[in-house]
Amino acid sequence: METFNTLREQLELLEWPDVYFFKFIIPNDQLKIAQITAFFDENATIGFHPSGKGNYISISVKTVMLNVDEIISIYEQTSAINGVISL
């Protein structure tokens, strides 16, 4: 997907495998939270932080990624979830 070309170029400068930090902002909806967290295994460190009014939630994920393609794949798949903002 063309959207991630710049990110791919930046990530290819790094050595893999390595720890990668994902951050998503989504509507505070249990189904959307489950959809995002399902992309990560039990070894990932996942944190949640609700917005002030509780309408949105920030999901932070720190996990080991084997290569750039894995990272881009997660971003492509999560971007298909309605309302997800990837940071």
HELIX and SHEET records of a PDB file:
HELIX    1   1 GLU A    2  PHE A    4  5                                   3    
HELIX    2   2 ASN A    5  LEU A   11  1                                   7    
HELIX    3   3 GLN A   30  THR A   37  1                                   8    
HELIX    4   4 VAL A   68  SER A   79  1                                  12    
SHEET    1   A 4 THR A  45  PRO A  50  0                                        
SHEET    2   A 4 TYR A  56  MET A  65 -1                                        
SHEET    3   A 4 ASP A  18  PRO A  27 -1                                        
SHEET    4   A 4 ILE A  85  SER A  86 -1                                        
END                                                                             
